Amino acid sequence: MIVPNPLKVLPMETRTTRLMIIGLPAWAVAVPIAAVAALAAVYGRTLGPMLLLAVVAALFAAVLVAVHHAEVIAHRIGEPFGTLVLALAVTVIETSLIISIMLAASADAEVLARDTVVATVMIVCNGVIGLCLLAGALRHRVVSFRAEGAVPAVAVLATLCTFTLILPNFTRATPGPTLSTEQLVFDGIVSLVLYGCFVFVQTVRHRDYFLPEGHDTDDEHAVPPATVTALASLVLLLVSLVAVVGLAKALAPSIEAAVVGAGMPRAVVGVAIALLVLLPETLSALRAARRGRIQSSLNLALGSGLATIGLTIPAVVATSIALGLPLELGVPPTELVLLALTLLLTSMTMAAGKATVLQGAVHLIVFAAYLFLAMVP
């Protein structure tokens, strides 16, 4: 009798079978693990030229694989849940990063939440939306979306921005761009309630307002991935996003050194890190726009802005009150003007329900002005 040698099949065929069971290619599983391993290897270390290149390569690889897993999840659970998963995952991890920096009592920790929220709103409302509108219109001439879903999202975003970033400059209970404890509690509760109402409307009450308008693609006819595949992608998406945020933080000292060496304000560091952290959402939104699914792009962009304020601010407020940490929320005059212009412009763009390259170009010009004034205030 011939006894089969298990060593001939176990090393390769077992791994292949497992990957086939969860329905994911090998690189989609290996890259998140490798990115986290790279993060662990460089944690707390000074990055030399070779390590810096390795971290940048790992960061962009993690971003690309995060977009892949987000699309797998979106195809399984459908819109608008798919874009909501990516926005929530990035926001939760970003919030954890902000709180950890606050607890470390680092320099400028009291304005970190404000700067992060402002940067996120400017990036998603001008950078991401502008890029998606421009890319979509260049390919399809005119892009259309549901104004009945986009306009209420902008209304909630404008309300949250006003309560959190503008009113602190004008209240009298405390001096400067701050809020009293009672006002902070109110602001945190209002942020959670408004965001919860938006998610309820988006996913339950009026879900059809956030679905692509009369659009038909090959993706919609493809067989959805199995449940085990979607769950595996969810876990790997979270691992990828942890790697993205951690590697972006690891790059912060190098970015800060470059900024200081160029004679630019330290606030530019926060903008650069926010751009890196939002890369997965930006690439996912851009790919959807190029496929003509501009509604998915808007769901992701506006959902990210809403989640950043609706989840980050309550968490930061609770941490600040519990530990007695200082917290400044009011934006300086320059950012105040640009924020007001951004909210006005976004509401006008969303109200039309259609857009051309002109709207995309205007949003990108405002974003360019924000970046320029951050570097040359």
Secondary structure, DSSP 8 states (H G I E B T S, - for coil): -----GGGTIIIIIHHHHHHHHT--HHHHHHHHHHHHHHHHHTT----HHHHHHHHHHHHHHHHHHHHHHHHHHHHH-TTHHHHHHHHHHHHHHHHHHHHHHHTT-TTGGGHHHHHHHHHHHIIIIIIHHHHHHHHHHHHSSEE--HHHHHHHHHHHHHHHIIIIIGGGT-SSSSSS---HHHHHHHHHHHHHHHHHHHHIIIIITGGGGS-SS---HHHHS----HHHHHHHHHHHHHHHHHHHHHHHHHHHHHHHHHHHTT--THHHHHHHHHHHTHHHHHHHHHHHHTT-HHHHHHHHHHHHHHIIIIIHHHHHHHHHHHT--------HHHHHHHHHHHHHHHHHHHHSEE-HHHHHHHHHHHHHHHHHHH--
